[in-house]
């Protein structure tokens, strides 16, 4: 029976198509008054510059902003814009007390993500003066047919790590002495983990990426900026391996003392985390959000874990998790009471 499921899974992969999650705007990384910053990165964690579609040139599905700019000998545009944009993030946050960072999962386009971020905003007691929101968008790929999500999953797992290590971490390094609340969905949990500590890349992804001249090992670690980081991971599509070291998949890696809590949901009725046919432990595991076994194993190493059971909810959709009353309780615990 397992072989039968495997054949079905492989057929899905071979017969499906996908597209990149790219901005609909020529200037996506903007400030939205009174207190929202937008951060949009490509599949390698590069921030989209102003007029990216005309300055950088045609964006290819199999390429990246970095490679396209390098080919056109204008890579300095990315570097200069990133420096400028990170300085703006720093300035926007400087006088704020709390920072909220929203991170979507794979198989979400910008428009759908924006609707979910707006919904998420309504669930939080925000102070427009003291709070800053960062809407983080990354290239988790998009499939137009539900079955195609199987194919893009394999690529999105690596891209999520690049987005966190080379995109979100740079933003976190601009924040000092703040309460930071990172709310993620699905594979967005990998983006978050990868921003906090260098992730263990799949050997094939590492090899293929480095062949393109793109290094996957970031020499710039998370800065010790005395922040207090709380992560709420809804339907985390990750497993124990996502907490291991690149050099040793049998050993868990360490995280900054700034990380105060990771609060996850588990849900054995989430069909996406189950991978529809019970392959949650295969093909880049999604076990942390699926059952309590992975949580218990990690809890023995990390004391920052907390869990809520969402069994009975059969949808994986971000908005359904946001609207779950148990999520509101999580918000009350970590956010509204501070």
DOVOKE-391742 format. One record per residue (C-alpha): residue in one letter; x, y negated, z. Coordinates in pm, 1 decimal. Example, Ala and Ser with C-alpha at 12.3 -4.5 7.8 and 13.67 -1.06 7.14 Angstrom:
2
  r        c1        c2        c3
  A    1230.0     450.0     780.0
  S    1367.0     106.0     714.0
END
This chain:
338
  r        c1        c2        c3
  X       0.0       0.0       0.0
  X     284.6    -239.2      79.7
  X     434.4    -175.8    -264.7
  X      96.5    -254.8    -419.4
  X      82.1    -587.3    -235.5
  X     439.5    -660.6    -339.8
  X     353.5    -602.2    -706.4
  X      55.4    -837.2    -677.8
  X     274.9   -1102.4    -515.1
  X     536.9   -1078.0    -788.5
  X     273.7   -1097.6   -1061.6
  X     137.6   -1414.8    -903.6
  X     484.0   -1567.8    -905.1
  X     552.7   -1483.2   -1270.5
  X     217.8   -1604.4   -1399.9
  X     187.9   -1936.7   -1216.7
  X     296.5   -2289.5   -1298.2
  X     388.0   -2585.5   -1081.6
  X     482.8   -2953.5   -1084.6
  X     684.4   -3189.5    -869.2
  X     528.3   -3410.7    -605.2
  X     639.7   -3750.2    -734.1
  X     517.1   -4100.6    -645.6
  X     227.3   -4254.2    -833.3
  X     381.3   -4595.5    -773.7
  X     700.0   -4738.7    -920.1
  X     784.3   -4878.1    -574.3
  X     672.8   -4611.3    -325.7
  X     896.8   -4693.2     -28.4
  X     715.6   -4996.0     102.5
  X     592.9   -5160.3     419.9
  X     214.1   -5167.1     465.0
  X     103.3   -5431.6     717.5
  X      66.3   -5436.5    1003.5
  X     268.6   -5135.0    1115.0
  X     321.9   -4866.6     850.1
  X     636.2   -4775.6     658.8
  X     635.8   -4534.4     364.9
  X     931.3   -4304.0     297.6
  X     922.8   -4096.0     -22.5
  X    1211.0   -3862.5    -110.1
  X    1273.7   -3629.2    -400.9
  X    1352.5   -3257.4    -389.1
  X    1707.4   -3322.3    -265.0
  X    1615.5   -3582.7      -4.3
  X    1696.1   -3890.3    -215.1
  X    1484.3   -4200.3    -149.0
  X    1301.7   -4325.5    -457.7
  X    1437.9   -4673.1    -543.1
  X    1236.5   -4964.1    -670.7
  X    1128.2   -4910.6   -1031.7
  X    1275.0   -4561.9   -1009.7
  X    1100.6   -4439.8   -1325.4
  X    1261.7   -4708.0   -1542.2
  X    1597.7   -4757.4   -1367.8
  X    1686.1   -4393.0   -1320.8
  X    1533.4   -4263.0   -1642.4
  X    1302.9   -3968.7   -1722.0
  X    1248.6   -3745.1   -1421.5
  X    1292.1   -3379.7   -1513.4
  X    1118.4   -3097.4   -1330.1
  X    1443.7   -2906.7   -1284.6
  X    1650.6   -3212.2   -1194.3
  X    1662.0   -3472.3    -919.1
  X    1705.0   -3845.0    -882.2
  X    2069.2   -3787.7    -791.9
  X    2149.1   -3576.4   -1095.3
  X    1960.5   -3800.6   -1336.8
  X    2133.6   -4110.4   -1200.1
  X    2471.0   -3938.3   -1210.3
  X    2416.5   -3838.5   -1571.3
  X    2329.9   -4197.7   -1661.1
  X    2627.4   -4326.9   -1460.1
  X    2406.4   -4538.5   -1233.0
  X    2420.2   -4338.8    -910.0
  X    2506.4   -4662.4    -726.3
  X    2139.8   -4762.6    -759.2
  X    2039.4   -4481.1    -524.0
  X    2316.0   -4558.8    -275.7
  X    2246.7   -4931.6    -264.0
  X    1872.5   -4885.6    -233.5
  X    1905.7   -4628.4      42.7
  X    2130.0   -4857.2     245.6
  X    1884.4   -5143.1     201.5
  X    1580.0   -4932.4     282.4
  X    1729.1   -4775.9     594.9
  X    1811.8   -5124.7     720.9
  X    1447.7   -5220.5     667.7
  X    1324.9   -4916.4     861.0
  X    1561.5   -5011.6    1142.1
  X    1429.9   -5366.9    1150.3
  X    1063.3   -5262.4    1136.8
  X    1110.8   -5032.4    1434.1
  X    1341.7   -5253.3    1638.2
  X    1076.1   -5420.6    1853.6
  X     832.1   -5129.3    1868.0
  X     779.4   -4903.4    2166.7
  X     659.5   -4588.9    1989.7
  X     724.1   -4441.0    1644.5
  X     489.3   -4192.8    1475.8
  X     617.7   -3989.3    1183.6
  X     377.4   -3786.6     967.5
  X     515.9   -3498.1     760.3
  X     299.4   -3299.3     517.7
  X     347.3   -2941.8     399.7
  X     418.0   -2780.9      65.9
  X     170.7   -2782.0    -225.6
  X      45.9   -3134.4    -155.0
  X      48.3   -3426.2    -394.1
  X      85.5   -3787.0    -280.0
  X    -285.0   -3872.8    -310.7
  X    -401.7   -3575.8    -105.5
  X    -132.9   -3637.2     152.9
  X    -232.6   -4001.9     187.6
  X    -592.2   -3901.5     266.4
  X    -471.3   -3665.3     537.3
  X    -237.9   -3926.7     682.0
  X    -526.3   -4175.4     697.6
  X    -736.4   -3913.8     877.2
  X    -453.6   -3843.0    1118.1
  X    -426.4   -4211.6    1193.9
  X    -790.0   -4220.0    1313.8
  X    -716.4   -3952.8    1574.9
  X    -443.0   -4148.8    1747.0
  X    -483.0   -4446.4    1976.4
  X    -248.2   -4680.2    1791.5
  X    -129.4   -5019.8    1902.1
  X     -55.1   -5231.3    1590.6
  X     193.0   -5438.4    1788.6
  X     388.9   -5173.3    1977.7
  X     355.8   -4872.9    1743.3
  X     514.7   -4804.9    1404.9
  X     396.2   -4532.1    1165.8
  X     625.7   -4372.8     911.1
  X     447.0   -4179.2     638.2
  X     704.8   -3932.7     510.4
  X     652.3   -3778.3     165.8
  X     874.6   -3504.1      23.1
  X     872.3   -3281.6    -283.8
  X     701.9   -2963.8    -167.7
  X     588.2   -2904.3    -525.4
  X     226.1   -2882.9    -638.6
  X      28.8   -2603.5    -802.9
  X    -304.5   -2674.7    -968.8
  X    -437.6   -2325.0    -908.9
  X    -454.8   -2172.7    -559.2
  X    -274.7   -1856.5    -664.7
  X      22.0   -2060.8    -785.8
  X     109.4   -2155.3    -428.7
  X     296.6   -1825.4    -404.8
  X     544.9   -1928.9    -671.7
  X     620.6   -2274.8    -542.5
  X     666.7   -2141.8    -190.5
  X    1010.6   -2002.0    -271.8
  X    1139.1   -2334.3    -402.3
  X     960.7   -2547.4    -142.5
  X    1133.6   -2366.4     143.6
  X    1472.2   -2494.7      29.2
  X    1347.5   -2839.1     -67.1
  X    1192.0   -2882.2     277.5
  X    1533.4   -2830.4     433.4
  X    1697.2   -3082.5     199.1
  X    1421.5   -3336.8     268.1
  X    1477.8   -3311.0     641.1
  X    1856.2   -3295.5     644.2
  X    1920.5   -3570.3     388.8
  X    1602.1   -3777.9     413.3
  X    1422.3   -3776.7     746.0
  X    1741.2   -3748.7     953.0
  X    1867.7   -4076.3     809.8
  X    1551.0   -4245.3     929.9
  X    1580.7   -4092.0    1276.2
  X    1937.4   -4220.5    1297.0
  X    1801.9   -4574.6    1257.5
  X    1580.3   -4539.5    1566.9
  X    1714.2   -4617.4    1913.4
  X    1564.3   -4561.8    2259.0
  X    1207.6   -4499.3    2142.7
  X     930.8   -4249.7    2202.2
  X     908.3   -4062.1    1871.9
  X     610.0   -3842.3    1786.2
  X     651.9   -3628.9    1475.1
  X     333.9   -3459.9    1352.3
  X     384.4   -3202.5    1078.6
  X     177.5   -2951.4     887.8
  X     272.7   -2616.9     735.1
  X     622.4   -2621.4     578.8
  X     660.5   -2976.2     706.7
  X     782.6   -2805.1    1024.0
  X    1095.7   -2706.9     831.2
  X    1148.5   -3069.6     727.2
  X    1135.6   -3169.1    1093.6
  X    1369.9   -2893.5    1215.5
  X    1615.8   -2970.2     936.5
  X    1622.9   -3336.4    1037.4
  X    1715.9   -3240.9    1392.5
  X    1988.6   -2987.3    1311.9
  X    2147.0   -2841.1     998.3
  X    1927.1   -2555.1     868.1
  X    2023.4   -2205.9     745.5
  X    1983.2   -2214.5     367.6
  X    1895.5   -1910.0     164.6
  X    2213.1   -1787.1      -6.0
  X    2061.3   -1806.6    -354.9
  X    1929.4   -2159.3    -296.5
  X    2266.8   -2271.3    -160.9
  X    2453.7   -2123.2    -454.4
  X    2218.9   -2261.5    -720.1
  X    2211.7   -2607.6    -561.4
  X    2586.7   -2632.2    -520.8
  X    2633.0   -2527.6    -884.7
  X    2453.5   -2851.3    -970.5
  X    2707.8   -3047.6    -769.4
  X    2476.3   -3107.9    -474.2
  X    2614.6   -3018.4    -130.4
  X    2368.9   -2871.7     118.5
  X    2580.6   -2923.1     428.8
  X    2535.0   -3268.1     580.1
  X    2839.1   -3391.9     767.9
  X    2634.8   -3667.9     932.8
  X    2456.7   -3516.9    1236.2
  X    2155.6   -3649.6    1420.1
  X    2279.2   -3949.7    1618.1
  X    2244.0   -3942.0    1994.8
  X    2035.3   -4258.1    2019.5
  X    1862.3   -4182.4    2353.4
  X    1527.2   -4129.9    2183.4
  X    1256.3   -3906.7    2328.8
  X    1125.9   -3681.3    2051.9
  X     801.3   -3483.9    2067.9
  X     706.1   -3263.6    1771.0
  X     351.8   -3142.6    1710.4
  X     363.3   -2869.7    1445.7
  X      25.6   -2775.5    1303.4
  X      27.1   -2435.4    1128.4
  X     408.3   -2422.2    1120.5
  X     506.0   -2218.3     814.1
  X     842.4   -2115.2     955.8
  X     988.5   -1818.8    1142.2
  X    1263.7   -1739.7    1387.5
  X    1522.8   -1753.8    1111.3
  X    1458.0   -2127.8    1074.1
  X    1614.6   -2176.1    1417.2
  X    1931.5   -1981.4    1342.6
  X    2276.8   -2097.8    1243.4
  X    2382.4   -2100.0     880.1
  X    2698.5   -1910.2     969.6
  X    2522.4   -1652.5    1186.2
  X    2157.2   -1560.3    1136.0
  X    2168.3   -1362.7    1459.9
  X    2243.2   -1670.2    1672.0
  X    2009.7   -1960.0    1745.0
  X    2141.0   -2311.7    1694.3
  X    2136.5   -2592.9    1948.0
  X    1930.0   -2911.2    1934.7
  X    1981.0   -3257.7    2073.1
  X    1865.9   -3329.3    2427.7
  X    1649.3   -3600.1    2267.7
  X    1410.6   -3321.8    2163.1
  X    1171.9   -3303.2    2457.4
  X     894.9   -3081.8    2321.6
  X     781.9   -2877.2    2022.9
  X     411.5   -2800.3    2051.3
  X     294.5   -2549.5    1791.9
  X     -32.6   -2388.7    1691.2
  X     -72.5   -2017.2    1627.4
  X    -356.2   -1877.6    1420.7
  X    -387.2   -1515.8    1307.8
  X    -686.2   -1617.5    1090.8
  X    -485.3   -1863.9     879.2
  X    -481.4   -1686.5     542.3
  X    -194.2   -1892.7     402.4
  X      34.4   -1815.4     696.7
  X     -67.8   -1452.5     652.0
  X      30.8   -1491.0     285.6
  X    -313.6   -1352.4     202.7
  X    -207.1    -986.8     203.8
  X     -13.2    -958.4     530.5
  X     335.2   -1061.8     417.2
  X     392.7   -1319.8     690.3
  X     726.2   -1157.4     780.8
  X     847.1   -1140.3     420.6
  X     969.4   -1397.8     167.2
  X    1068.8   -1670.1     415.2
  X     865.5   -1584.0     725.7
  X     567.3   -1786.3     848.9
  X     538.4   -1595.8    1174.4
  X     577.9   -1888.2    1415.4
  X     239.9   -2027.1    1316.3
  X      77.1   -1688.1    1272.1
  X     122.2   -1492.0    1595.3
  X     277.9   -1529.4    1936.3
  X     562.0   -1280.9    1895.3
  X     796.7   -1527.4    1726.8
  X     701.8   -1795.4    1979.5
  X     780.9   -1565.4    2272.9
  X    1118.2   -1473.2    2126.1
  X    1212.0   -1837.3    2076.6
  X    1071.5   -1946.0    2412.1
  X    1330.4   -1731.2    2587.7
  X    1601.7   -1948.4    2428.3
  X    1434.1   -2288.3    2406.2
  X    1250.0   -2439.4    2701.6
  X    1092.5   -2716.3    2493.2
  X     820.4   -2496.2    2341.1
  X     446.3   -2521.6    2407.0
  X     169.1   -2340.1    2219.2
  X    -203.5   -2365.6    2148.2
  X    -411.3   -2085.8    1998.5
  X    -621.2   -2180.8    1695.1
  X    -749.4   -1829.6    1620.3
  X   -1089.0   -1832.5    1452.5
  X   -1003.6   -2110.6    1208.7
  X    -953.9   -1945.1     870.0
  X    -841.5   -2255.2     683.2
  X    -481.3   -2368.8     642.6
  X    -576.2   -2718.9     527.0
  X    -414.1   -3011.5     703.7
  X    -745.0   -3193.9     750.6
  X    -908.0   -2891.4     912.6
  X    -626.9   -2865.6    1165.7
  X    -647.8   -3240.0    1231.9
  X   -1023.0   -3216.5    1292.9
  X    -990.8   -2920.1    1527.2
  X   -1088.6   -3032.0    1882.3
  X    -778.1   -2860.0    2016.4
  X    -561.1   -3099.9    1818.8
  X    -739.2   -3388.8    1985.6
  X    -644.8   -3236.4    2321.0
  X    -282.5   -3226.5    2208.3
  X    -303.7   -3592.8    2114.9
  X    -447.3   -3673.4    2457.8
  X    -159.9   -3489.4    2627.3
  X     131.2   -3641.1    2442.0
  X      18.0   -3965.2    2289.6
  X    -286.0   -4130.2    2441.3
  X    -163.0   -4082.6    2795.4
  X     161.5   -4267.7    2729.1
END
